[in-house]
Each structure stands twice: as C-alpha cells, then as structure tokens.
Amino acid sequence: MKKVLDNIAYWAVCGTWYALSLLPLWVHYLFSDVLFLLVAYVLRYRHRVIWKNLKDSYPDKSESELKRLQRQVYHHMCDLIAETIKYSTISHKHIMRRMTFKGSEQVGEILNSGQSIALLLGHYGNWEWVTSLALWLPPMRDGVALGQLYHPLENKVMDRVVLKMRNRMGPVCVPKNDTLRWLIGHKQAGNPSMLGYINDQVPKWENIHHWLTFLNHENTPVFTGIERIVHSQNQAVVYLDVKRVGRGRYECEYQVITRDPSTMGKFELTDIYFKLMEQTINRAPQYWLWSHNRWKRTREEFDRRFKVVNGRVVEKSHDN
C-alpha cells in the first residue's frame, strides 16, 4: 500500500513540476521576485547563519554592504529554485545559450586518452545546470562515463523527482556510497569516466583529517576523501570555475589542476581546490550558498572530544 501511495505522490509532484517547468523562464523569474520578498523579509530563512557567515568572512565590509550582500544572496537562492524547476524541460539549444563551457576540448582529450577525471566544483552559481556540460564535450570514445556524486534525499518521492531532472542531460547520478564501485567498475571495463564532486560542504567529525584557512576562517575542516580516490585511481583533477554573467546566464571554465596526482603532496590537491574555490567566491560572493552552517565544527571542540588513532578519528572517551 505504501508503494502505491508513494507512486501516486510521485506522479502528482512530477506532473506539477513538469507543468510548471513549461512556463517561460521570465515567468519563473517573476515567481522568484515574489518568493524573494517572502524568504528574505517574512520567513527570514536562515538569516542568522547567512549573516554570521558573511560577517565573519568579510570583516572589512560595512554593515550596509553586508546587508546588501545578504539581500543578493537571498535573491540568487530564489533564482536557483526557479531555474531548477525550468531545467526539467528546458531544451538543449536553450540551456547551451545560458550555460557555456570553456576548455571542453581539453577535457575531451584527457578522457579520449583513457584517463579518468575528478571534476571539482562548489555550491556556486547554478550547480544543477552543470550537468549540461555533456552537450559541450567533443565526440567521445565508446564507453566514456559521465556522472555526478549524489546524496540521496530522505524524502523518497522528491528523490525520484530530482533524479529524473538531474539525469536528463546525460551524466548519471552516483550515490555517494557507490562512488568507488562506480569508478572501479568502469575502470575494469576499460572505460574512462568523469565524476563531478561538490566539495565545499562540512564533513562529519569522524571524517575530519585536515584543516585549512578558507574565507577568513583559520580552522576550516574539509573533506579529503576525494584526494584519496584520485591518488588510488590515478585520475586527472579538474576544477570548474563558474561565473554568473547575467540572470540565468553562466560561464564555466575547466581548469586542469594536475594529470599526475602522484606528484602532489599530502592534502596539496585539497588545498589547491579550496584556494580556487575561494577565488571564485570572492569574485562575486552573492552566488555562493551561504545558508550552509559551514563552520559549525571548531578545532577547539575537535581537540577536546576527538583524537586520531592509526589514521582514524575516534572519540577520546571511546578510544580504548
């Protein structure tokens, strides 16, 4: 019975989403403008988190500058909702006018040489539209696999709806727990792959192995698992620099960090990625997802509660 109800809910949500996506993009932006007023001034969505993140990251900005920046953050978040809904039915021709990619030839050359790629990006600009990158790649050798790391949603109905949207441009969603299985499977079949990672989120306590300075925060915990994968699979590492050049218009540029990760020191790839991400954000901060509580895990609390035993992070009270 639950499966039947879930299917009914899925088709109801999917049908509504599809119908809304058929509306012209300018109508979606009208909706975004109204939603902005509700989110920014009535609901004040995550107001304290966004304000604290902006204030701590840009201490030299005046209060009026920070308030203006916060309003821009809210407005972009609402635009993202509108653009995500539109993405379900937007044509290839239309998305290619709005989301352009530079350096696709170099990426194609790496993949056609037989080497796989770890594509690193952040929650900046419109990361949902990034899956349209497949439309810009040159002709690929047979078997090349394109994917994006995916965190399954708890709501199973919305999970199916979002998956349907994200898979429509070519790259497939790879659940985070299946990452190595997906990569190794294609490697064993002799097929190079490119998997996209959004790597600017906060890790869980047990996954913290490295701290760095990021956006004026001296002790920022970061994920390092991607670096271990890259080294073990000998993948090229490419950063995707995203610029918002107008409402609903983005320019993305591939930047090759390395084709030989064995030449890089421990955590060097991670450090380079966050320096590049910081440059992208500082260029136009309003287009990053500031609503994440990015710095909720502090070095002081980590040192008080945890220790590293044989490379593993364990609670001090449970380390015996």
C-alpha positions as a Markdown table, in Angstrom:
| # | Residue | x | y | z |
|---|---|---|---|---|
| 1 | Met | 0.0 | 0.0 | 0.0 |
| 2 | Lys | 2.8 | 2.4 | 0.9 |
| 3 | Lys | 4.4 | 1.8 | -2.5 |
| 4 | Val | 1.2 | 2.6 | -4.3 |
| 5 | Leu | 0.8 | 5.8 | -2.3 |
| 6 | Asp | 4.4 | 6.7 | -3.0 |
| 7 | Asn | 3.8 | 6.2 | -6.7 |
| 8 | Ile | 0.7 | 8.4 | -6.6 |
| 9 | Ala | 2.6 | 11.1 | -4.8 |
| 10 | Tyr | 5.5 | 10.9 | -7.2 |
| 11 | Trp | 3.3 | 11.3 | -10.3 |
| 12 | Ala | 1.4 | 14.1 | -8.7 |
| 13 | Val | 4.6 | 16.0 | -7.8 |
| 14 | Cys | 6.3 | 15.1 | -11.0 |
| 15 | Gly | 3.3 | 16.2 | -13.1 |
| 16 | Thr | 3.0 | 19.5 | -11.3 |
| 17 | Trp | 6.8 | 20.1 | -11.6 |
| 18 | Tyr | 6.6 | 19.3 | -15.3 |
| 19 | Ala | 3.7 | 21.6 | -15.9 |
| 20 | Leu | 5.4 | 24.5 | -14.1 |
| 21 | Ser | 8.6 | 23.9 | -16.0 |
| 22 | Leu | 6.8 | 24.5 | -19.3 |
| 23 | Leu | 6.3 | 28.2 | -18.4 |
| 24 | Pro | 8.7 | 30.7 | -19.9 |
| 25 | Leu | 11.8 | 31.5 | -17.9 |
| 26 | Trp | 10.7 | 35.1 | -17.4 |
| 27 | Val | 7.6 | 33.9 | -15.6 |
| 28 | His | 9.8 | 31.8 | -13.3 |
| 29 | Tyr | 11.8 | 34.9 | -12.5 |
| 30 | Leu | 8.6 | 36.8 | -11.6 |
| 31 | Phe | 7.9 | 34.0 | -9.2 |
| 32 | Ser | 11.4 | 34.3 | -7.9 |
| 33 | Asp | 11.0 | 38.0 | -7.2 |
| 34 | Val | 7.9 | 37.4 | -5.2 |
| 35 | Leu | 9.5 | 34.4 | -3.4 |
| 36 | Phe | 12.5 | 36.7 | -2.5 |
| 37 | Leu | 10.2 | 39.0 | -0.6 |
| 38 | Leu | 8.7 | 36.1 | 1.4 |
| 39 | Val | 12.1 | 34.4 | 2.1 |
| 40 | Ala | 14.1 | 37.5 | 2.9 |
| 41 | Tyr | 11.6 | 39.6 | 4.8 |
| 42 | Val | 8.9 | 37.3 | 6.2 |
| 43 | Leu | 10.5 | 33.9 | 6.7 |
| 44 | Arg | 14.0 | 35.3 | 7.1 |
| 45 | Tyr | 15.3 | 31.9 | 6.0 |
| 46 | Arg | 18.5 | 31.0 | 8.0 |
| 47 | His | 19.0 | 34.7 | 8.5 |
| 48 | Arg | 21.4 | 34.3 | 11.4 |
| 49 | Val | 23.6 | 31.7 | 9.7 |
| 50 | Ile | 23.9 | 33.7 | 6.5 |
| 51 | Trp | 24.6 | 36.9 | 8.4 |
| 52 | Lys | 27.3 | 35.3 | 10.6 |
| 53 | Asn | 28.9 | 33.6 | 7.7 |
| 54 | Leu | 29.1 | 36.8 | 5.7 |
| 55 | Lys | 30.2 | 39.0 | 8.6 |
| 56 | Asp | 33.0 | 36.6 | 9.6 |
| 57 | Ser | 34.2 | 36.0 | 6.1 |
| 58 | Tyr | 34.3 | 39.7 | 5.2 |
| 59 | Pro | 35.1 | 41.7 | 8.4 |
| 60 | Asp | 36.2 | 44.7 | 6.3 |
| 61 | Lys | 32.8 | 45.2 | 4.8 |
| 62 | Ser | 30.4 | 47.8 | 6.4 |
| 63 | Glu | 27.1 | 46.8 | 7.8 |
| 64 | Ser | 25.3 | 48.3 | 4.8 |
| 65 | Glu | 27.5 | 46.4 | 2.4 |
| 66 | Leu | 26.8 | 43.2 | 4.3 |
| 67 | Lys | 23.0 | 43.8 | 4.3 |
| 68 | Arg | 23.1 | 44.5 | 0.5 |
| 69 | Leu | 25.1 | 41.3 | 0.0 |
| 70 | Gln | 22.7 | 39.3 | 2.1 |
| 71 | Arg | 19.8 | 40.5 | 0.0 |
| 72 | Gln | 21.6 | 39.5 | -3.1 |
| 73 | Val | 22.3 | 36.0 | -1.6 |
| 74 | Tyr | 18.5 | 35.6 | -0.9 |
| 75 | His | 17.7 | 36.7 | -4.4 |
| 76 | His | 20.1 | 34.3 | -6.0 |
| 77 | Met | 18.7 | 31.5 | -3.9 |
| 78 | Cys | 15.2 | 32.2 | -5.2 |
| 79 | Asp | 16.5 | 32.4 | -8.8 |
| 80 | Leu | 18.1 | 28.9 | -8.3 |
| 81 | Ile | 14.7 | 27.5 | -7.3 |
| 82 | Ala | 13.1 | 29.0 | -10.4 |
| 83 | Glu | 16.0 | 27.8 | -12.7 |
| 84 | Thr | 15.9 | 24.3 | -11.2 |
| 85 | Ile | 12.2 | 23.9 | -11.9 |
| 86 | Lys | 12.7 | 25.1 | -15.5 |
| 87 | Tyr | 15.6 | 22.7 | -16.0 |
| 88 | Ser | 13.1 | 19.7 | -16.2 |
| 89 | Thr | 12.0 | 20.7 | -19.7 |
| 90 | Ile | 14.5 | 23.3 | -21.0 |
| 91 | Ser | 15.8 | 22.4 | -24.4 |
| 92 | His | 19.4 | 21.6 | -25.3 |
| 93 | Lys | 19.6 | 24.6 | -27.5 |
| 94 | His | 18.2 | 26.9 | -24.8 |
| 95 | Ile | 20.5 | 25.6 | -22.0 |
| 96 | Met | 23.5 | 26.0 | -24.3 |
| 97 | Arg | 22.7 | 29.6 | -24.7 |
| 98 | Arg | 22.6 | 30.1 | -20.9 |
| 99 | Met | 25.3 | 27.7 | -19.6 |
| 100 | Thr | 28.5 | 27.8 | -21.6 |
| 101 | Phe | 31.7 | 25.8 | -21.0 |
| 102 | Lys | 35.3 | 26.7 | -21.9 |
| 103 | Gly | 38.0 | 24.1 | -22.2 |
| 104 | Ser | 35.7 | 21.2 | -23.2 |
| 105 | Glu | 38.3 | 20.2 | -25.8 |
| 106 | Gln | 41.0 | 19.7 | -23.2 |
| 107 | Val | 38.6 | 17.6 | -21.1 |
| 108 | Gly | 37.7 | 15.5 | -24.1 |
| 109 | Glu | 41.3 | 15.0 | -24.9 |
| 110 | Ile | 42.0 | 13.6 | -21.4 |
| 111 | Leu | 39.0 | 11.3 | -21.5 |
| 112 | Asn | 39.8 | 10.1 | -25.0 |
| 113 | Ser | 43.4 | 9.3 | -23.9 |
| 114 | Gly | 41.9 | 6.8 | -21.5 |
| 115 | Gln | 42.4 | 8.7 | -18.2 |
| 116 | Ser | 39.5 | 9.4 | -15.9 |
| 117 | Ile | 38.8 | 12.8 | -14.4 |
| 118 | Ala | 37.7 | 14.0 | -10.9 |
| 119 | Leu | 35.8 | 17.2 | -11.6 |
| 120 | Leu | 35.7 | 19.5 | -8.5 |
| 121 | Leu | 33.2 | 22.4 | -8.1 |
| 122 | Gly | 31.3 | 24.1 | -5.3 |
| 123 | His | 27.8 | 25.3 | -4.5 |
| 124 | Tyr | 28.3 | 28.3 | -6.6 |
| 125 | Gly | 26.3 | 29.8 | -9.5 |
| 126 | Asn | 23.9 | 27.1 | -10.7 |
| 127 | Trp | 25.4 | 23.7 | -9.9 |
| 128 | Glu | 22.2 | 22.0 | -11.1 |
| 129 | Trp | 22.7 | 23.2 | -14.6 |
| 130 | Val | 26.3 | 22.0 | -14.7 |
| 131 | Thr | 25.1 | 18.6 | -15.9 |
| 132 | Ser | 24.6 | 20.2 | -19.3 |
| 133 | Leu | 28.4 | 20.0 | -19.7 |
| 134 | Ala | 27.8 | 16.8 | -21.7 |
| 135 | Leu | 26.4 | 18.9 | -24.5 |
| 136 | Trp | 29.7 | 20.8 | -24.9 |
| 137 | Leu | 32.1 | 17.8 | -25.0 |
| 138 | Pro | 33.7 | 16.8 | -28.3 |
| 139 | Pro | 33.0 | 13.4 | -29.7 |
| 140 | Met | 33.9 | 10.8 | -27.1 |
| 141 | Arg | 35.4 | 7.3 | -27.5 |
| 142 | Asp | 32.9 | 4.5 | -26.8 |
| 143 | Gly | 32.3 | 3.7 | -23.1 |
| 144 | Val | 33.1 | 7.1 | -21.6 |
| 145 | Ala | 31.0 | 7.5 | -18.4 |
| 146 | Leu | 29.9 | 10.8 | -17.0 |
| 147 | Gly | 28.5 | 11.1 | -13.5 |
| 148 | Gln | 27.9 | 13.4 | -10.6 |
| 149 | Leu | 28.2 | 12.4 | -6.9 |
| 150 | Tyr | 24.7 | 12.4 | -5.4 |
| 151 | His | 23.4 | 12.5 | -1.8 |
| 152 | Pro | 20.1 | 10.7 | -1.9 |
| 153 | Leu | 17.2 | 12.7 | -0.3 |
| 154 | Glu | 15.4 | 11.4 | 2.7 |
| 155 | Asn | 12.1 | 12.0 | 1.0 |
| 156 | Lys | 11.8 | 9.2 | -1.5 |
| 157 | Val | 9.2 | 10.9 | -3.6 |
| 158 | Met | 11.3 | 14.1 | -4.0 |
| 159 | Asp | 14.4 | 11.9 | -4.5 |
| 160 | Arg | 12.8 | 10.3 | -7.6 |
| 161 | Val | 11.7 | 13.7 | -8.9 |
| 162 | Val | 15.1 | 15.3 | -8.5 |
| 163 | Leu | 16.9 | 12.2 | -10.0 |
| 164 | Lys | 14.7 | 12.4 | -13.1 |
| 165 | Met | 15.6 | 16.0 | -13.6 |
| 166 | Arg | 19.3 | 15.6 | -13.0 |
| 167 | Asn | 19.8 | 12.6 | -15.3 |
| 168 | Arg | 18.1 | 14.1 | -18.3 |
| 169 | Met | 21.2 | 15.8 | -19.8 |
| 170 | Gly | 23.4 | 12.7 | -19.9 |
| 171 | Pro | 25.5 | 12.4 | -16.7 |
| 172 | Val | 24.1 | 10.0 | -14.2 |
| 173 | Cys | 23.7 | 10.5 | -10.5 |
| 174 | Val | 26.0 | 8.2 | -8.5 |
| 175 | Pro | 25.0 | 7.7 | -4.8 |
| 176 | Lys | 27.9 | 8.7 | -2.5 |
| 177 | Asn | 28.1 | 5.2 | -1.1 |
| 178 | Asp | 28.5 | 3.7 | -4.6 |
| 179 | Thr | 31.4 | 6.0 | -5.6 |
| 180 | Leu | 34.2 | 3.6 | -5.6 |
| 181 | Arg | 32.1 | 0.8 | -7.0 |
| 182 | Trp | 31.1 | 3.0 | -10.0 |
| 183 | Leu | 34.6 | 4.2 | -10.6 |
| 184 | Ile | 36.3 | 0.8 | -10.3 |
| 185 | Gly | 33.6 | -0.8 | -12.4 |
| 186 | His | 34.2 | 1.5 | -15.4 |
| 187 | Lys | 38.0 | 1.3 | -14.9 |
| 188 | Gln | 37.9 | -2.5 | -15.0 |
| 189 | Ala | 35.8 | -2.4 | -18.2 |
| 190 | Gly | 38.4 | -0.1 | -19.8 |
| 191 | Asn | 36.1 | 2.9 | -19.8 |
| 192 | Pro | 37.4 | 6.3 | -18.6 |
| 193 | Ser | 35.0 | 8.4 | -16.5 |
| 194 | Met | 34.4 | 11.9 | -15.3 |
| 195 | Leu | 32.7 | 12.2 | -11.9 |
| 196 | Gly | 31.7 | 15.6 | -10.5 |
| 197 | Tyr | 32.2 | 16.3 | -6.8 |
| 198 | Ile | 30.7 | 19.3 | -5.0 |
| 199 | Asn | 33.3 | 19.5 | -2.2 |
| 200 | Asp | 32.6 | 22.6 | -0.2 |
| 201 | Gln | 30.4 | 21.1 | 2.5 |
| 202 | Val | 31.3 | 20.5 | 6.1 |
| 203 | Pro | 32.5 | 16.9 | 6.9 |
| 204 | Lys | 31.3 | 14.9 | 9.9 |
| 205 | Trp | 33.6 | 14.7 | 12.9 |
| 206 | Glu | 34.9 | 11.3 | 12.0 |
| 207 | Asn | 35.8 | 12.4 | 8.5 |
| 208 | Ile | 37.9 | 15.4 | 9.6 |
| 209 | His | 41.6 | 14.8 | 8.7 |
| 210 | His | 42.7 | 18.3 | 7.5 |
| 211 | Trp | 42.1 | 21.9 | 8.4 |
| 212 | Leu | 42.9 | 25.0 | 6.4 |
| 213 | Thr | 42.2 | 28.7 | 6.1 |
| 214 | Phe | 39.2 | 29.4 | 4.0 |
| 215 | Leu | 37.3 | 32.7 | 3.6 |
| 216 | Asn | 39.0 | 34.3 | 6.6 |
| 217 | His | 38.4 | 31.3 | 8.9 |
| 218 | Glu | 41.7 | 29.9 | 10.0 |
| 219 | Asn | 40.4 | 26.4 | 11.0 |
| 220 | Thr | 38.0 | 25.2 | 8.4 |
| 221 | Pro | 37.5 | 21.4 | 8.4 |
| 222 | Val | 37.4 | 19.9 | 4.8 |
| 223 | Phe | 36.8 | 16.7 | 3.1 |
| 224 | Thr | 39.9 | 14.8 | 1.9 |
| 225 | Gly | 38.3 | 11.6 | 0.6 |
| 226 | Ile | 38.3 | 12.8 | -3.0 |
| 227 | Glu | 42.0 | 13.2 | -2.8 |
| 228 | Arg | 42.5 | 9.6 | -1.7 |
| 229 | Ile | 40.3 | 8.4 | -4.5 |
| 230 | Val | 42.2 | 10.5 | -7.1 |
| 231 | His | 45.6 | 9.0 | -5.9 |
| 232 | Ser | 44.3 | 5.4 | -5.8 |
| 233 | Gln | 42.8 | 5.7 | -9.3 |
| 234 | Asn | 45.5 | 7.9 | -10.9 |
| 235 | Gln | 42.8 | 10.4 | -12.1 |
| 236 | Ala | 43.3 | 13.8 | -13.6 |
| 237 | Val | 41.9 | 16.6 | -11.4 |
| 238 | Val | 40.0 | 19.5 | -13.0 |
| 239 | Tyr | 38.4 | 22.5 | -11.3 |
| 240 | Leu | 35.2 | 24.0 | -12.7 |
| 241 | Asp | 35.3 | 27.8 | -12.3 |
| 242 | Val | 31.8 | 29.2 | -12.6 |
| 243 | Lys | 30.8 | 32.9 | -13.3 |
| 244 | Arg | 27.3 | 34.3 | -13.3 |
| 245 | Val | 27.3 | 36.8 | -16.2 |
| 246 | Gly | 23.6 | 37.7 | -16.1 |
| 247 | Arg | 20.4 | 36.5 | -14.7 |
| 248 | Gly | 20.1 | 32.9 | -15.8 |
| 249 | Arg | 23.4 | 33.1 | -17.7 |
| 250 | Tyr | 26.6 | 31.4 | -16.6 |
| 251 | Glu | 30.1 | 30.8 | -18.0 |
| 252 | Cys | 32.0 | 27.8 | -16.8 |
| 253 | Glu | 35.7 | 27.2 | -17.4 |
| 254 | Tyr | 37.7 | 24.0 | -16.9 |
| 255 | Gln | 41.0 | 24.4 | -15.1 |
| 256 | Val | 43.3 | 21.4 | -15.0 |
| 257 | Ile | 45.0 | 21.1 | -11.6 |
| 258 | Thr | 47.0 | 18.0 | -12.5 |
| 259 | Arg | 47.1 | 15.0 | -14.7 |
| 260 | Asp | 49.6 | 13.2 | -12.4 |
| 261 | Pro | 48.4 | 13.2 | -8.8 |
| 262 | Ser | 51.4 | 11.2 | -7.7 |
| 263 | Thr | 53.5 | 14.3 | -8.0 |
| 264 | Met | 51.3 | 16.1 | -5.4 |
| 265 | Gly | 52.0 | 16.1 | -1.7 |
| 266 | Lys | 49.5 | 15.1 | 1.0 |
| 267 | Phe | 46.5 | 17.4 | 1.0 |
| 268 | Glu | 48.0 | 19.5 | -1.7 |
| 269 | Leu | 45.2 | 18.9 | -4.1 |
| 270 | Thr | 42.7 | 19.7 | -1.4 |
| 271 | Asp | 44.5 | 23.0 | -0.6 |
| 272 | Ile | 44.6 | 24.0 | -4.2 |
| 273 | Tyr | 40.9 | 23.3 | -4.7 |
| 274 | Phe | 39.9 | 25.5 | -1.8 |
| 275 | Lys | 42.1 | 28.3 | -2.9 |
| 276 | Leu | 40.5 | 28.2 | -6.3 |
| 277 | Met | 37.0 | 28.0 | -4.7 |
| 278 | Glu | 37.9 | 31.0 | -2.5 |
| 279 | Gln | 38.9 | 33.0 | -5.6 |
| 280 | Thr | 35.6 | 32.1 | -7.3 |
| 281 | Ile | 33.6 | 33.1 | -4.3 |
| 282 | Asn | 35.4 | 36.4 | -3.6 |
| 283 | Arg | 34.9 | 37.5 | -7.2 |
| 284 | Ala | 31.1 | 37.6 | -6.5 |
| 285 | Pro | 30.2 | 36.3 | -3.1 |
| 286 | Gln | 26.4 | 36.6 | -3.5 |
| 287 | Tyr | 26.3 | 33.5 | -5.8 |
| 288 | Trp | 27.7 | 31.0 | -3.2 |
| 289 | Leu | 25.3 | 29.0 | -0.9 |
| 290 | Trp | 25.9 | 30.9 | 2.4 |
| 291 | Ser | 23.0 | 29.2 | 4.1 |
| 292 | His | 25.2 | 26.2 | 5.0 |
| 293 | Asn | 26.5 | 26.3 | 8.6 |
| 294 | Arg | 29.9 | 25.8 | 7.1 |
| 295 | Trp | 31.9 | 26.5 | 10.3 |
| 296 | Lys | 29.9 | 24.7 | 12.9 |
| 297 | Arg | 32.7 | 22.3 | 13.7 |
| 298 | Thr | 35.5 | 24.1 | 15.5 |
| 299 | Arg | 39.1 | 23.0 | 16.0 |
| 300 | Glu | 38.8 | 23.6 | 19.8 |
| 301 | Glu | 35.8 | 21.2 | 20.1 |
| 302 | Phe | 37.6 | 18.6 | 17.9 |
| 303 | Asp | 40.7 | 18.7 | 20.0 |
| 304 | Arg | 38.6 | 18.4 | 23.2 |
| 305 | Arg | 36.5 | 15.5 | 22.1 |
| 306 | Phe | 38.5 | 13.5 | 19.5 |
| 307 | Lys | 41.9 | 12.1 | 18.7 |
| 308 | Val | 43.5 | 10.3 | 15.8 |
| 309 | Val | 44.3 | 6.7 | 16.3 |
| 310 | Asn | 46.0 | 4.8 | 13.4 |
| 311 | Gly | 44.7 | 7.3 | 11.0 |
| 312 | Arg | 41.1 | 7.1 | 12.3 |
| 313 | Val | 39.3 | 9.8 | 14.2 |
| 314 | Val | 37.8 | 8.5 | 17.4 |
| 315 | Glu | 36.1 | 10.0 | 20.5 |
| 316 | Lys | 38.5 | 10.2 | 23.4 |
| 317 | Ser | 36.1 | 8.5 | 25.7 |
| 318 | His | 35.8 | 5.5 | 23.3 |
| 319 | Asp | 39.4 | 5.2 | 22.2 |
| 320 | Asn | 40.4 | 2.3 | 24.5 |
